[in-house]
Amino acid sequence: MPDVNLNTFPYSKTTALTMLYLEQQDLSDLTPSQLVDKYKKVYKEINSRFSEDNSAKSFSF
């Protein structure tokens, strides 16, 4: 039997939080390109925040 790789969405906490945030926004007047830009901006902001948290933990005594 071949291996089955099931990819699910969201595949990380960052994608989950990005989608939860965007679901609460009024996106009705955005073009598809603007929506992609908005998704990437929100994803980057959330991901950066998680990175900051991880960095702070590694330096705590």
C-alpha positions in Angstrom: 0.0 0.0 0.0 1.5 3.4 -0.9 2.1 6.0 1.7 -0.7 8.6 2.0 0.2 12.1 2.8 -2.8 14.1 4.0 -2.2 17.8 4.0 -4.7 19.7 6.1 -5.4 23.4 6.4 -4.4 25.1 8.6 -1.1 23.4 8.7 0.4 25.7 11.4 -0.7 28.0 14.2 0.4 31.0 12.1 -1.8 30.1 9.2 -4.7 29.4 11.6 -4.4 32.7 13.3 -3.9 34.5 10.0 -7.2 33.1 8.7 -9.0 33.8 12.0 -7.9 37.4 11.9 -8.8 37.8 8.2 -12.3 36.3 8.7 -13.1 39.1 11.1 -12.1 41.8 8.6 -14.2 43.5 5.9 -12.5 42.2 2.7 -15.3 42.8 0.3 -13.7 45.7 -1.5 -10.3 44.0 -2.0 -9.1 42.6 -5.3 -7.6 39.1 -5.3 -4.2 40.7 -5.5 -4.9 43.0 -2.5 -6.2 40.0 -0.6 -3.0 38.1 -1.2 -1.0 41.1 -0.1 -3.1 41.4 3.1 -2.7 37.7 3.9 1.0 37.9 3.4 1.3 41.0 5.6 -0.8 39.5 8.4 1.0 36.2 8.2 4.4 37.9 8.4 3.3 40.0 11.4 2.0 37.0 13.3 5.0 34.9 12.4 7.4 37.7 13.6 5.6 37.9 16.9 6.0 34.2 17.4 9.7 34.5 16.6 10.0 37.3 19.1 8.4 35.1 21.8 10.8 32.3 21.0 13.8 34.6 21.1 12.8 36.0 24.5 12.4 32.5 25.9 15.9 31.5 24.8 17.4 34.5 26.7 15.5 34.2 29.9 17.4 33.0 32.9 
